[in-house]
Amino acid sequence: MKRIFVKYFGFSGTERQALDLVFRLSESREVVYSAWTAQTAEAIEAPDVLIIDGDSWEAVLALANPAHDGIKLIWIGEEAPAQAWRVFAAPVRWSAVLEVMDEAFGLLPQPLPSSTEPPASQPIDLNLAHDEDLDVVLDDGDATEPLPLEPGLLPAVGRRVLVVDPGRDDRLYLRAKLAAAGLHEVDEAATGTEALILLNTHAYLLVTVDLGLTDMDPWELIKAVDNTRPAIAHMFVTGTAPAWQQGLRARFSGAQVYLRKPLHPGQLKKLLLNI
């Protein structure tokens, strides 16, 4: 296992929590991202990556520190300095930041575990088809209750949903569950090509993407959904592989949750009622 240390400056409490979640989820991968702290400095003299909130007062101090010279700098916001290695607009999408770090350290694409059982050291249960999803609270509290998905990210979109799945029966099942949750305006796509056309035609509150697509790489479609503007508030990924194989990749790609087929009706109901 290789560990990459990241030092960050600024950001809101919510953004720091999201970044901390990325760190914790990466613990199951070959290369792990960890926060660089003063305690870390006793063993590691300098971090591998700096992430700076350009709107924070800490940004000026971080740039002026000579100890940071030569370290890869990810700048979030406007007026990026010349030495910035990568620049992202605010508010930041941590999945995009993770992608460039993966690329820099030779981790794209990151191989997923090939064994049939989760690693024994993995402390997080990622079997999302049953009791929990990737948005559960990972500290204290009831881990069987999903964390409410963030509403209201799409202005004036309404409650339109796009279901992308090559299986007709699977699409009909999802339509029924969506209707039961009060989501009646649903478009269907049996292929990735159809989905891309619909994404360019309508604005959606929720998009579900199944990994069984054959006309294109489903992860490319997931990336297109994540990059859609205006942003799509909610994205679910479905598939037949165990959640510990695909759950992390789905989360890092911008989805709120990975649901293993056959879909668990109780889990799906909880998720949809939070939209």
C-alpha positions, 0 to 999 in steps of 0.5 A, a space after each residue: 500500500 502506498 500513502 499520498 499525503 495531502 495538505 489543505 488550506 481553507 474550505 468550509 466545514 461541509 467541504 472539509 467533511 467531504 474531503 475527509 470522506 474521500 480520504 477514508 474511502 480511499 483506505 480500501 485502495 492500493 494507494 491511500 490519500 491521507 491528510 498531512 498534519 503537524 504530527 505527520 511532519 515527524 515522519 514525512 517532511 513535506 506533503 505530496 499535494 497541496 489543495 488551497 481554497 483561493 478565497 480563504 485568508 490561509 491561501 496567502 500564507 500557504 503560497 508564501 511558505 517556502 516549504 511548499 515550493 515544488 509541491 503539486 498545488 491544486 487551486 480552488 477558485 479564481 486568480 490562480 497563481 502561476 505555480 498552480 498545477 491544477 485549477 478548479 472552479 468553486 464550489 469544488 467537485 472532489 471527484 474531479 480533484 481525486 481524478 487528477 490526483 489518481 492520474 498524477 500518481 499513475 492510478 487511472 484507472 484504479 484496479 478494483 479488488 479481484 477476490 470474491 470477498 472484501 478485504 478483512 481490513 476493510 472497516 466500512 461495509 459497502 454492501 449497499 444492496 441491503 442496509 446502507 449506502 455510501 452516504 451513511 454517517 461513518 462515525 457514530 449513529 445508526 448506520 442503517 439509516 441513509 444520510 439525506 441526499 442534498 436537495 435543491 441543487 437544481 434550480 427550476 428543474 422540477 422532478 424529472 428522472 432519467 432511467 438508463 438501463 438496457 433491461 426493459 423489466 428493470 426500467 419498468 421496476 424502477 418506474 414503479 418505485 419512482 411513481 410510488 415516491 411521487 416521481 412520475 415524470 420519467 424518461 427511459 434510455 436503453 443505451 448510452 447513446 439514447 441517454 446522452 441525447 436526453 441529457 442534452 435535451 432535458 434537465 433532470 433531478 435524478 439519473 440512474 445508470 446501470 453498468 450493464 450498458 453495452 453500446 458504450 463504457 457506462 463509466 463514460 456516461 456516468 462521467 458525462 452525467 457528473 459533468 452536466 450543467 446545470 448540475 444534476 442533483 442526484 445520481 444512482 449507479 446500479 449493477 450486478 457486481 458486489 458493492 465493495 467492487 464498484 461502490 467506491 468507484 461510483 462514489 468517486 465518479 459523482 454518484 451518491 450511491 451504488 445499488 446492487 441488483 436485484 434492487 432492495 425495495 426498502 433501500 430504494 424506497 428510503 433513497 427516493 423519499 429523500 429526494 
